[in-house]
Amino acid sequence: MVLSLFRLQRRNLFVRTLHLGQQFTTPNTEDILFKAVCVNLREKKWKFLDQMSSTLTNSVIYRVFREFRSSHHVVLELYKRISASKNVLNSLESCCIVIHSLVSCKNYDDALFLIKELMISRGYSPLDILQVLLDTCDNSFACNAVFDALIRACTEFGASDGAYSVIKKLRVEGYFVSIHAWNNFMNHLVKVNDVCRFWLMYNEMVSYGYSENVYTFNLLVYALCKECKLLEAISVLYKMLKCGIVPNVVTFNMLVDGACRIGELDMALKLVRNITIMSWGCVIPNTITYNCLINGYCKLGSVAIGEQFLDEMIEMGLEPNIRTYATLVDGYSRNGMLEEAFRICNAMVEKGLMPNSVVYNTVIHQLYIEGDVDGAYSLLSDMIEKYISPDKFTHSILEKGLCRNGRVKEALSYHKSIAEKNLVEDAFSHNILIDYLCKSQNTLGAQQLVCSMFVRGLIPDLITYGTMIDGYCKEGNINRAFEVYDDIIKVKKNPNLVVYNSILDGLCKEVSVDVAELLVEELKETSLYDVITCNTLLNGYCISGKIDKALHLFLKMRKERISVNEVTYNILINFMCKLGLIQHAKELMCLMITQGILPDCISYTTLLTSMNKERSAEEVVELHDYMVLRGVIPDGETYRTIVDPRIKQIGFDFD
């Protein structure tokens, strides 16, 4: 019995020992690594940690970051050391803790960079990142600032929908992003010209109870000026003042620029003169204010007045910048006053400012327009001597200028030289040459240029394909045009209206007007048509002699309020004249004038040429007088060959 009791005690002791052993299991490798890293981090033994970095797993890194999440500088130092040798982006959780730490330390640029890396390199959606940021968020982090950073990263990345989905998700989770995040989001919408959505988002923001700040109001002014709603933009200024928010110089600069863009120069000048009063003495005009004003006057041709504002700003102690002078140079150049443009360039240099590529491009462009090719080359040499690198616009201006002056071979040679130096980065300059070759009916040369793009690793864009289609259609090679159209579909580009109108024109000129009619019907179903589409089909009907369909389409265009223009009337006037229906053509011209559409030199020439063959000298001169009195500018050649001899004939008959 004693022996049995002894055996029972030994068995109970063994069971207790077994249970105790289960509580103290042997630690695994990851636990040992984690504890070792934590100990060395607390003692700041960075050299030892550098040696260990190659052995760290993503799981260990995440556990360490989580352990030290309240010690932001420790997390960031460790991240900096291991990121060079370890792809920590494999762990979204680790990255989100780093993002929290970066924002808490106000290192916003690096936080934005890391968020964008997660979206671009790793393919995480904004909502994926948000969810982990929420999961890793606690009292040791500035969570609201992190959410603002995520929204800003989305807008910088161009992910409008992503930014909005983050805002909506946060509301569901009980978080409210700051007014700064809303401003950032709405600013992005205005910059990408999504103004309709901007107003929807603004109204939604206000409905949540947010109060606008000066930056919000500036966005409202910016959006309204983009929509050319100057009076509404000015009313926002008064609303700011009523709310006790002092507008800043940016507010006034946008209003001045907005007024100048719609030609309201008097209003722009009033704003400049009253900035200090309207801002309660807090704002004075700056260089940008005057640049907007100078640009407005130069765009309307009043360059001399623009230069007066340059003198005024200098008197006020404001320093003109390169843009100030570049605007004046552009203004004088556009008005053909190159001597004045060069004078401004000299004044600019005297002020210690070196003309940039924009200034050179402006003057070179005007020299080519005036046919001074040698002068343009001389200026290019001067540009290079002063170590100012020609940009892609310089190259395109040179190529276009040479083509404009009939020196296409030189343009092709110049293009080849810059292409060999890898200075051609896209289809931009190729498209200029392809366009000129097609207009010269050299589609073979244009096609060779397209092939050279592929050889150099450049991808033709929609303009390239559209130009080739237009070239083939104009030379009557509609089959080749359709082959290029098939190429557009193969590379998954969406043909635009310009492409379709070119194909339509080719079909009409090939007397395939029935096919053209079907194409127009398909375009109308997708609302992808304009007055050019209708005019092209109208011309097709006229070429095919389908007068009933032509008149039906004309009446339909007027009924559907499609912008009937002078081209529409010229097509019908020309058609009537060819049929010998001169009186009908004259009636169309009278209808044209009553509709507020002024006949152009084509209307003038078409009618007078036909009248000269069919009617008396008195009727020809009478029609000439009628059109001129209503503001039509006569075509010089037509007047010399038709009208002037008839006037002399009438004078001889009277004698």
C-alpha positions as CSV (number, residue, x, y, z in Angstrom):
1,M,0.0,0.0,0.0
2,V,2.9,2.3,0.8
3,L,4.4,1.4,-2.5
4,S,1.2,2.2,-4.4
5,L,1.0,5.6,-2.6
6,F,4.6,6.4,-3.6
7,R,3.9,5.5,-7.2
8,L,0.8,7.8,-7.2
9,Q,2.8,10.7,-5.8
10,R,5.5,10.2,-8.5
11,R,2.9,10.2,-11.2
12,N,1.3,13.5,-10.0
13,L,4.7,15.1,-9.8
14,F,5.4,14.0,-13.4
15,V,2.1,15.5,-14.6
16,R,2.7,18.8,-12.8
17,T,6.2,18.9,-14.3
18,L,4.8,18.2,-17.8
19,H,2.3,21.1,-17.5
20,L,5.0,23.4,-16.2
21,G,7.2,22.5,-19.2
22,Q,4.4,23.3,-21.6
23,Q,4.2,26.8,-20.1
24,F,8.0,27.4,-20.8
25,T,8.3,26.3,-24.4
26,T,11.6,26.8,-26.2
27,P,11.5,30.3,-28.0
28,N,11.6,30.1,-31.8
29,T,14.1,32.0,-34.0
30,E,11.7,34.9,-34.8
31,D,11.1,35.6,-31.1
32,I,14.8,35.5,-30.4
33,L,15.5,37.9,-33.3
34,F,12.7,40.2,-32.1
35,K,13.9,40.4,-28.6
36,A,17.5,40.9,-29.7
37,V,16.5,43.8,-32.0
38,C,14.4,45.4,-29.3
39,V,17.3,45.2,-26.7
40,N,19.8,46.7,-29.1
41,L,17.4,49.4,-30.2
42,R,16.9,50.5,-26.6
43,E,20.7,50.6,-26.2
44,K,21.0,52.3,-29.6
45,K,23.6,49.8,-30.8
46,W,23.1,50.7,-34.5
47,K,26.3,48.9,-35.8
48,F,25.0,45.6,-34.4
49,L,21.6,46.3,-35.9
50,D,23.2,47.0,-39.3
51,Q,24.8,43.6,-39.2
52,M,21.5,41.9,-38.3
53,S,19.5,43.8,-41.0
54,S,20.0,41.0,-43.6
55,T,18.4,38.4,-41.3
56,L,15.3,40.4,-40.5
57,T,12.0,39.1,-41.9
58,N,9.0,41.3,-42.7
59,S,7.2,39.8,-39.7
60,V,10.0,40.7,-37.3
61,I,10.2,44.2,-38.7
62,Y,6.5,44.8,-38.3
63,R,6.7,43.5,-34.6
64,V,9.6,45.9,-33.9
65,F,7.9,48.9,-35.5
66,R,4.7,48.0,-33.5
67,E,6.7,47.8,-30.3
68,F,8.4,51.2,-30.8
69,R,5.5,53.0,-32.4
70,S,5.4,55.7,-29.8
71,S,9.2,56.3,-30.4
72,H,8.9,57.9,-33.8
73,H,12.6,58.7,-34.2
74,V,13.6,55.2,-33.4
75,V,11.2,53.8,-36.0
76,L,12.4,56.2,-38.6
77,E,16.1,55.6,-37.9
78,L,15.6,51.8,-38.2
79,Y,13.5,52.2,-41.3
80,K,16.2,54.4,-42.9
81,R,18.9,51.8,-42.1
82,I,17.1,48.7,-43.3
83,S,15.3,50.2,-46.3
84,A,18.5,50.3,-48.3
85,S,19.1,46.5,-48.0
86,K,15.6,45.2,-47.3
87,N,12.5,45.7,-49.3
88,V,10.3,46.7,-46.5
89,L,7.5,47.6,-48.9
90,N,6.6,43.9,-48.9
91,S,4.8,44.6,-45.6
92,L,2.0,47.1,-45.9
93,E,1.6,47.1,-42.1
94,S,5.2,48.1,-41.5
95,C,5.0,50.9,-44.1
96,C,1.8,52.2,-42.5
97,I,3.5,52.5,-39.1
98,V,6.4,54.3,-40.8
99,I,3.9,56.7,-42.5
100,H,2.4,57.4,-39.1
101,S,5.8,58.1,-37.6
102,L,6.8,60.3,-40.6
103,V,3.7,62.4,-40.3
104,S,4.0,62.6,-36.5
105,C,7.5,64.0,-37.0
106,K,6.1,66.4,-39.7
107,N,8.2,64.8,-42.4
108,Y,5.3,65.1,-44.9
109,D,7.4,64.9,-48.1
110,D,8.8,61.4,-47.2
111,A,5.3,60.3,-46.0
112,L,3.8,61.3,-49.4
113,F,6.6,59.7,-51.3
114,L,6.1,56.4,-49.4
115,I,2.3,56.5,-49.9
116,K,2.7,57.0,-53.6
117,E,5.3,54.2,-53.7
118,L,2.7,51.9,-52.2
119,M,0.2,52.9,-54.8
120,I,2.5,52.9,-57.8
121,S,5.1,50.2,-57.1
122,R,3.0,47.8,-55.0
123,G,-0.4,48.4,-56.6
124,Y,-2.2,49.1,-53.3
125,S,-5.5,51.0,-53.7
126,P,-6.1,54.1,-51.5
127,L,-8.7,52.2,-49.6
128,D,-6.2,49.3,-49.0
129,I,-3.8,51.8,-47.5
130,L,-6.5,53.5,-45.5
131,Q,-7.7,50.3,-43.9
132,V,-4.2,49.4,-42.6
133,L,-3.6,53.0,-41.5
134,L,-6.8,52.7,-39.4
135,D,-5.8,49.3,-38.0
136,T,-2.4,50.7,-37.0
137,C,-3.7,54.0,-35.6
138,D,-3.6,54.6,-31.9
139,N,-3.0,57.5,-29.5
140,S,0.7,57.7,-30.2
141,F,0.0,58.9,-33.8
142,A,-1.4,62.0,-35.3
143,C,-4.1,60.1,-37.2
144,N,-6.0,63.0,-38.8
145,A,-2.8,64.4,-40.3
146,V,-2.1,61.0,-41.7
147,F,-5.5,60.8,-43.4
148,D,-4.9,64.3,-44.9
149,A,-1.6,63.1,-46.2
150,L,-3.2,60.1,-47.9
151,I,-5.8,62.3,-49.6
152,R,-3.0,64.7,-50.8
153,A,-1.0,61.7,-52.1
154,C,-4.1,60.6,-54.1
155,T,-4.5,64.0,-55.7
156,E,-0.8,64.3,-56.5
157,F,-1.0,60.8,-58.1
158,G,-4.1,61.9,-60.0
159,A,-6.5,59.5,-58.3
160,S,-9.6,61.7,-57.8
161,D,-11.9,58.8,-57.2
162,G,-9.4,57.3,-54.7
163,A,-9.3,60.6,-52.7
164,Y,-13.1,60.8,-52.6
165,S,-13.4,57.2,-51.5
166,V,-11.0,57.8,-48.6
167,I,-13.1,60.8,-47.5
168,K,-16.3,58.8,-47.6
169,K,-14.8,55.7,-45.8
170,L,-13.4,57.9,-43.0
171,R,-16.9,59.4,-42.5
172,V,-18.3,55.9,-42.1
173,E,-15.5,55.1,-39.6
174,G,-16.3,58.3,-37.6
175,Y,-13.4,60.4,-38.7
176,F,-13.6,63.9,-40.3
177,V,-10.8,65.0,-42.6
178,S,-9.6,68.6,-42.1
179,I,-10.6,71.5,-44.2
180,H,-7.1,71.4,-45.6
181,A,-7.7,67.9,-47.1
182,W,-10.9,69.1,-48.7
183,N,-9.2,72.2,-50.1
184,N,-6.4,69.9,-51.5
185,F,-9.0,67.6,-53.1
186,M,-11.0,70.5,-54.6
187,N,-7.9,72.2,-55.8
188,H,-7.0,69.0,-57.7
189,L,-10.4,69.0,-59.3
190,V,-10.1,72.5,-60.6
191,K,-6.6,71.9,-61.9
192,V,-7.8,68.9,-64.0
193,N,-10.8,71.1,-65.2
194,D,-13.4,68.9,-63.5
195,V,-15.2,72.1,-62.4
196,C,-18.7,70.5,-62.3
197,R,-17.4,67.9,-59.8
198,F,-15.7,70.7,-57.9
199,W,-19.0,72.4,-57.2
200,L,-20.6,69.1,-56.1
201,M,-17.7,68.5,-53.7
202,Y,-17.9,72.1,-52.3
203,N,-21.6,71.8,-51.6
204,E,-21.1,68.4,-50.0
205,M,-18.3,69.8,-47.8
206,V,-20.4,72.8,-46.7
207,S,-23.3,70.4,-45.9
208,Y,-21.1,68.6,-43.4
209,G,-20.7,71.9,-41.5
210,Y,-17.1,72.8,-42.5
211,S,-16.3,76.6,-42.5
212,E,-14.4,78.0,-45.4
213,N,-11.0,79.5,-44.9
214,V,-9.1,81.9,-47.2
215,Y,-7.8,79.0,-49.3
216,T,-11.3,77.6,-49.8
217,F,-12.5,81.0,-51.0
218,N,-9.6,81.4,-53.3
219,L,-10.5,78.1,-54.9
220,L,-14.1,79.4,-55.4
221,V,-12.6,82.5,-57.1
222,Y,-10.3,80.3,-59.2
223,A,-13.2,78.0,-60.4
224,L,-15.5,80.9,-61.2
225,C,-12.7,82.7,-63.2
226,K,-12.1,79.5,-65.1
227,E,-15.8,79.5,-66.0
228,C,-15.4,83.2,-67.1
229,K,-17.9,84.2,-64.3
230,L,-16.1,87.3,-63.2
231,L,-19.0,89.0,-61.4
232,E,-19.7,85.9,-59.3
233,A,-16.0,85.7,-58.5
234,I,-16.1,89.3,-57.2
235,S,-19.1,88.4,-55.1
236,V,-17.0,85.7,-53.4
237,L,-14.6,88.5,-52.5
238,Y,-17.4,90.4,-50.8
239,K,-18.5,87.3,-49.0
240,M,-15.0,86.8,-47.6
241,L,-15.0,90.4,-46.3
242,K,-18.5,89.9,-44.8
243,C,-17.3,86.7,-43.0
244,G,-14.3,88.6,-41.6
245,I,-11.8,86.7,-43.7
246,V,-9.1,89.0,-45.2
247,P,-8.4,88.1,-48.8
248,N,-4.7,87.7,-49.7
249,V,-2.7,88.8,-52.7
250,V,-3.5,85.4,-54.4
251,T,-7.2,86.3,-54.3
252,F,-6.7,89.6,-56.1
253,N,-4.3,88.1,-58.6
254,M,-6.8,85.5,-59.7
255,L,-9.5,88.2,-60.0
256,V,-7.2,90.5,-62.1
257,D,-6.1,87.5,-64.3
258,G,-9.8,86.4,-64.7
259,A,-10.8,89.9,-65.7
260,C,-7.9,90.1,-68.2
261,R,-8.8,86.7,-69.7
262,I,-12.3,87.9,-70.7
263,G,-11.0,91.3,-72.0
264,E,-12.4,93.3,-69.0
265,L,-9.2,95.4,-68.7
266,D,-10.9,98.3,-67.1
267,M,-12.2,96.1,-64.3
268,A,-8.8,94.5,-63.9
269,L,-7.2,98.0,-63.6
270,K,-9.9,99.0,-61.0
271,L,-9.1,95.9,-58.9
272,V,-5.3,96.7,-59.0
273,R,-5.9,100.3,-58.0
274,N,-8.2,99.3,-55.1
275,I,-6.4,96.3,-53.7
276,T,-5.2,98.0,-50.6
277,I,-8.7,99.6,-49.8
278,M,-10.6,96.4,-50.4
279,S,-8.2,94.3,-48.2
280,W,-8.4,96.8,-45.3
281,G,-4.8,97.8,-45.9
282,C,-3.5,94.2,-45.7
283,V,-2.6,93.6,-49.3
284,I,-0.6,95.5,-51.9
285,P,0.0,94.5,-55.6
286,N,3.0,92.3,-56.2
287,T,5.0,91.3,-59.4
288,I,2.4,88.6,-60.3
289,T,-0.4,91.2,-60.1
290,Y,1.4,93.4,-62.6
291,N,2.3,90.4,-64.8
292,C,-1.4,89.5,-65.1
293,L,-2.2,93.1,-66.0
294,I,0.6,93.3,-68.6
295,N,-0.4,90.0,-70.1
296,G,-4.0,91.1,-70.4
297,Y,-3.1,94.3,-72.4
298,C,-0.5,92.5,-74.5
299,K,-3.0,89.8,-75.5
300,L,-5.4,92.5,-76.8
301,G,-2.6,94.2,-78.7
302,S,-2.0,97.2,-76.4
303,V,1.6,96.3,-75.7
304,A,2.7,99.9,-75.3
305,I,0.2,100.3,-72.4
306,G,1.5,97.0,-71.0
307,E,5.0,98.5,-71.0
308,Q,3.8,101.5,-69.0
309,F,2.8,99.1,-66.2
310,L,6.4,97.7,-66.3
311,D,7.6,101.3,-65.6
312,E,5.0,101.7,-62.9
313,M,6.0,98.5,-61.0
314,I,9.7,99.5,-61.1
315,E,8.7,102.9,-59.6
316,M,6.9,101.1,-56.8
317,G,10.0,99.1,-56.0
318,L,8.7,95.8,-57.5
319,E,11.3,93.7,-59.3
320,P,10.1,92.6,-62.8
321,N,11.0,88.9,-63.4
322,I,11.7,86.9,-66.6
323,R,8.0,86.4,-67.1
324,T,7.3,90.1,-67.1
325,Y,9.8,90.7,-69.9
326,A,8.8,87.5,-71.8
327,T,5.2,88.7,-71.9
328,L,6.2,92.0,-73.5
329,V,8.5,90.3,-75.9
330,D,5.7,88.0,-77.0
331,G,3.3,90.9,-77.3
332,Y,5.6,93.0,-79.6
333,S,6.5,89.9,-81.6
334,R,2.9,88.9,-82.2
335,N,2.3,92.4,-83.5
336,G,5.2,92.1,-85.9
337,M,7.3,94.7,-84.0
338,L,10.5,92.8,-83.7
339,E,12.7,95.9,-83.1
340,E,10.7,96.6,-80.0
341,A,10.9,93.0,-78.9
342,F,14.7,93.1,-79.2
343,R,14.7,96.4,-77.2
344,I,12.8,94.7,-74.4
345,C,15.3,91.8,-74.5
346,N,18.2,94.3,-74.1
347,A,16.4,96.0,-71.2
348,M,16.0,92.6,-69.6
349,V,19.7,91.9,-69.8
350,E,20.5,95.3,-68.4
351,K,18.4,94.3,-65.4
352,G,20.6,91.3,-64.9
353,L,18.1,88.8,-66.2
354,M,19.1,86.3,-68.9
355,P,16.5,85.5,-71.6
356,N,15.3,81.9,-71.3
357,S,14.1,79.5,-73.9
358,V,10.6,80.9,-73.9
359,V,11.9,84.4,-74.9
360,Y,14.1,82.9,-77.6
361,N,11.3,80.7,-78.9
362,T,9.0,83.7,-79.2
363,V,11.4,85.8,-81.3
364,I,12.6,82.8,-83.4
365,H,8.9,82.0,-84.2
366,Q,8.3,85.5,-85.4
367,L,11.4,85.6,-87.5
368,Y,10.2,82.5,-89.3
369,I,6.7,84.0,-89.8
370,E,8.4,87.0,-91.5
371,G,10.5,84.7,-93.6
372,D,13.8,85.6,-92.0
373,V,15.3,82.0,-91.8
374,D,18.9,83.2,-91.5
375,G,17.9,85.5,-88.6
376,A,16.2,82.6,-86.9
377,Y,19.4,80.5,-87.3
378,S,21.5,83.3,-86.0
379,L,19.4,83.6,-82.9
380,L,19.5,79.8,-82.3
381,S,23.3,80.0,-82.4
382,D,23.3,82.9,-79.9
383,M,21.0,80.8,-77.7
384,I,23.4,77.9,-77.7
385,E,26.5,80.1,-77.2
386,K,24.8,81.4,-74.0
387,Y,24.3,77.8,-72.8
388,I,20.5,78.0,-73.0
389,S,19.4,74.6,-74.1
390,P,16.8,74.5,-76.8
391,D,13.7,72.7,-75.6
392,K,11.1,70.6,-77.5
393,F,9.2,73.8,-78.4
394,T,12.4,75.3,-79.9
395,H,12.9,72.3,-82.1
396,S,9.3,72.3,-83.2
397,I,9.4,76.0,-84.0
398,L,12.5,75.5,-86.1
399,E,11.0,72.6,-88.0
400,K,7.7,74.3,-88.5
401,G,9.4,77.6,-89.6
402,L,11.5,75.8,-92.2
403,C,8.5,74.0,-93.5
404,R,6.5,77.2,-93.6
405,N,9.3,78.8,-95.7
406,G,9.3,75.9,-98.2
407,R,12.5,74.3,-96.8
408,V,11.1,70.9,-95.9
409,K,14.3,69.0,-96.7
410,E,16.2,71.2,-94.2
411,A,13.5,70.6,-91.6
412,L,13.8,66.8,-92.1
413,S,17.6,67.1,-91.9
414,Y,17.4,69.1,-88.7
415,H,14.9,66.6,-87.2
416,K,17.2,63.7,-88.1
417,S,20.2,65.4,-86.4
418,I,18.3,66.0,-83.1
419,A,16.8,62.5,-83.2
420,E,20.2,61.0,-83.5
421,K,21.2,63.0,-80.3
422,N,18.2,61.5,-78.5
423,L,16.6,65.0,-78.1
424,V,13.2,63.9,-79.5
425,E,11.2,62.5,-76.6
426,D,7.7,62.1,-78.0
427,A,5.6,62.4,-81.1
428,F,5.3,66.2,-80.9
429,S,7.9,67.3,-83.5
430,H,7.2,64.2,-85.7
431,N,3.6,65.3,-86.0
432,I,4.6,68.7,-87.4
433,L,6.7,67.2,-90.2
434,I,4.1,64.5,-90.9
435,D,1.4,67.2,-91.2
436,Y,3.5,69.2,-93.7
437,L,4.4,66.1,-95.7
438,C,0.7,65.0,-95.9
439,K,-0.3,68.6,-97.0
440,S,2.4,68.3,-99.7
441,Q,0.7,65.1,-100.8
442,N,3.8,63.1,-99.8
443,T,2.1,60.5,-97.7
444,L,4.9,58.0,-98.5
445,G,7.4,60.3,-96.8
446,A,5.0,60.8,-93.9
447,Q,4.6,57.0,-93.5
448,Q,8.4,56.6,-93.5
449,L,8.6,59.1,-90.7
450,V,6.0,57.2,-88.7
451,C,8.1,54.0,-89.2
452,S,11.2,55.9,-87.9
453,M,9.3,56.6,-84.7
454,F,8.9,52.9,-84.0
455,V,12.6,52.3,-84.7
456,R,13.6,54.9,-82.1
457,G,11.1,53.5,-79.6
458,L,8.6,56.3,-79.8
459,I,4.9,55.6,-79.9
460,P,2.7,57.5,-82.4
461,D,-0.2,59.3,-80.7
462,L,-3.7,60.0,-81.9
463,I,-2.6,63.2,-83.7
464,T,-0.1,61.1,-85.7
465,Y,-2.7,58.6,-86.7
466,G,-5.3,61.3,-87.4
467,T,-2.9,63.3,-89.6
468,M,-2.1,60.1,-91.7
469,I,-5.8,59.3,-92.1
470,D,-6.5,62.9,-93.2
471,G,-3.6,62.8,-95.6
472,Y,-4.7,59.5,-97.2
473,C,-8.3,60.7,-97.4
474,K,-7.3,63.9,-99.2
475,E,-5.4,62.0,-101.8
476,G,-8.3,59.7,-102.3
477,N,-6.8,56.6,-100.8
478,I,-9.7,55.7,-98.5
479,N,-8.6,52.1,-98.2
480,R,-5.2,53.0,-96.7
481,A,-7.0,55.4,-94.4
482,F,-9.1,52.6,-93.1
483,E,-5.9,50.5,-92.5
484,V,-4.5,53.3,-90.3
485,Y,-7.9,53.4,-88.5
486,D,-7.5,49.7,-87.8
487,D,-4.0,50.4,-86.4
488,I,-5.6,52.9,-83.9
489,I,-8.0,50.2,-82.7
490,K,-5.2,47.6,-82.4
491,V,-3.2,49.9,-80.1
492,K,-6.3,50.5,-78.0
493,K,-6.6,54.2,-78.7
494,N,-10.0,55.8,-78.9
495,P,-10.5,57.6,-82.2
496,N,-11.7,61.2,-81.7
497,L,-14.1,63.3,-83.7
498,V,-11.2,64.8,-85.8
499,V,-10.4,61.2,-87.0
500,Y,-14.0,60.4,-87.8
501,N,-14.5,63.7,-89.6
502,S,-11.4,63.0,-91.8
503,I,-12.8,59.5,-92.7
504,L,-16.2,61.1,-93.4
505,D,-14.6,63.6,-95.7
506,G,-12.7,60.9,-97.6
507,L,-15.9,58.8,-98.0
508,C,-17.9,61.8,-99.3
509,K,-15.2,62.8,-101.8
510,E,-15.1,59.1,-103.0
511,V,-18.9,59.4,-103.6
512,S,-19.5,56.8,-100.9
513,V,-22.1,59.1,-99.4
514,D,-24.4,56.2,-98.3
515,V,-21.6,54.8,-96.2
516,A,-20.8,58.3,-94.9
517,E,-24.5,58.7,-93.9
518,L,-24.4,55.4,-91.9
519,L,-21.2,56.6,-90.1
520,V,-22.9,59.9,-89.2
521,E,-25.9,58.1,-87.8
522,E,-23.6,55.9,-85.6
523,L,-21.7,59.1,-84.4
524,K,-25.0,60.8,-83.5
525,E,-26.0,57.8,-81.3
526,T,-22.9,58.4,-79.2
527,S,-23.3,62.3,-79.4
528,L,-19.9,62.4,-81.1
529,Y,-20.6,64.9,-83.9
530,D,-20.3,68.6,-84.5
531,V,-20.9,71.2,-87.2
532,I,-17.9,70.0,-89.2
533,T,-19.5,66.5,-89.3
534,C,-22.7,67.9,-90.6
535,N,-21.0,70.2,-93.1
536,T,-18.9,67.3,-94.4
537,L,-22.0,65.2,-95.0
538,L,-23.8,68.2,-96.6
539,N,-20.9,68.6,-99.0
540,G,-21.1,64.9,-99.8
541,Y,-24.8,65.2,-100.7
542,C,-24.0,68.2,-102.9
543,I,-21.1,66.3,-104.6
544,S,-23.4,63.4,-105.3
545,G,-26.1,65.7,-106.6
546,K,-28.6,64.7,-103.9
547,I,-30.2,68.1,-103.6
548,D,-33.3,67.0,-101.6
549,K,-31.1,65.3,-98.9
550,A,-28.8,68.4,-98.8
551,L,-31.7,70.8,-98.2
552,H,-33.3,68.4,-95.7
553,L,-30.0,68.2,-93.7
554,F,-29.6,72.0,-93.8
555,L,-33.1,72.5,-92.4
556,K,-32.5,69.8,-89.8
557,M,-29.3,71.5,-88.7
558,R,-31.2,74.7,-88.1
559,K,-34.0,72.9,-86.3
560,E,-31.7,71.0,-84.0
561,R,-29.8,74.3,-83.3
562,I,-26.5,72.9,-84.6
563,S,-24.3,75.9,-85.1
564,V,-24.8,76.6,-88.8
565,N,-21.8,78.7,-90.0
566,E,-20.4,80.4,-93.1
567,V,-19.0,77.1,-94.3
568,T,-22.5,75.6,-94.3
569,Y,-23.9,78.4,-96.4
570,N,-20.8,78.4,-98.7
571,I,-21.4,74.7,-99.5
572,L,-25.0,75.4,-100.5
573,I,-24.2,78.6,-102.3
574,N,-21.5,76.9,-104.4
575,F,-23.9,74.0,-105.1
576,M,-26.7,76.4,-106.3
577,C,-24.3,78.3,-108.5
578,K,-23.1,75.1,-110.1
579,L,-26.7,74.2,-110.9
580,G,-27.2,77.7,-112.4
581,L,-29.6,78.7,-109.6
582,I,-28.0,82.1,-109.1
583,Q,-31.2,83.7,-107.6
584,H,-31.4,80.9,-105.0
585,A,-27.8,81.4,-104.2
586,K,-28.4,85.1,-103.6
587,E,-31.3,84.4,-101.4
588,L,-29.2,82.0,-99.3
589,M,-26.6,84.8,-99.0
590,C,-29.3,87.2,-97.8
591,L,-30.6,84.6,-95.3
592,M,-27.0,84.2,-94.1
593,I,-26.7,87.9,-93.3
594,T,-30.1,88.0,-91.6
595,Q,-28.9,85.1,-89.3
596,G,-26.0,87.3,-88.2
597,I,-23.4,85.3,-90.2
598,L,-21.1,87.5,-92.3
599,P,-20.3,86.1,-95.8
600,D,-16.5,85.7,-96.2
601,C,-14.2,86.0,-99.2
602,I,-15.3,82.5,-100.4
603,S,-18.9,83.5,-100.5
604,Y,-17.9,86.7,-102.3
605,T,-15.8,84.9,-104.9
606,T,-18.3,82.1,-105.5
607,L,-21.2,84.4,-106.1
608,L,-19.4,87.0,-108.2
609,T,-17.7,84.5,-110.4
610,S,-21.1,82.8,-111.1
611,M,-22.8,86.2,-111.6
612,N,-20.1,87.3,-114.0
613,K,-20.9,84.3,-116.3
614,E,-24.7,84.6,-116.2
615,R,-25.7,88.3,-115.5
616,S,-25.1,91.8,-116.6
617,A,-22.3,94.1,-115.5
618,E,-24.7,96.2,-113.5
619,E,-25.9,93.2,-111.5
620,V,-22.4,92.1,-110.7
621,V,-21.4,95.6,-109.4
622,E,-24.7,95.8,-107.5
623,L,-24.1,92.5,-105.7
624,H,-20.5,93.6,-105.0
625,D,-21.8,96.9,-103.4
626,Y,-24.5,95.1,-101.4
627,M,-22.0,92.7,-99.9
628,V,-19.4,95.3,-99.1
629,L,-21.9,97.6,-97.5
630,R,-22.8,94.8,-95.1
631,G,-19.2,94.3,-94.0
632,V,-17.9,91.7,-96.4
633,I,-14.2,92.1,-97.2
634,P,-13.7,91.6,-100.9
635,D,-11.1,89.1,-102.2
636,G,-8.4,91.2,-103.9
637,E,-7.9,88.9,-106.9
638,T,-11.7,88.5,-107.5
639,Y,-12.1,92.3,-107.4
640,R,-9.3,92.9,-109.9
641,T,-10.3,90.2,-112.4
642,I,-14.1,90.5,-112.2
643,V,-15.5,93.6,-110.4
644,D,-13.1,96.3,-111.6
645,P,-13.4,95.5,-115.3
646,R,-17.2,95.5,-115.0
647,I,-17.1,98.9,-113.3
648,K,-15.0,100.2,-116.2
649,Q,-17.5,98.6,-118.6
650,I,-20.4,100.4,-117.0
651,G,-18.5,103.6,-117.2
652,F,-17.8,103.1,-120.9
653,D,-21.4,102.3,-121.6
654,F,-22.6,105.4,-119.9
655,D,-20.3,107.5,-122.0
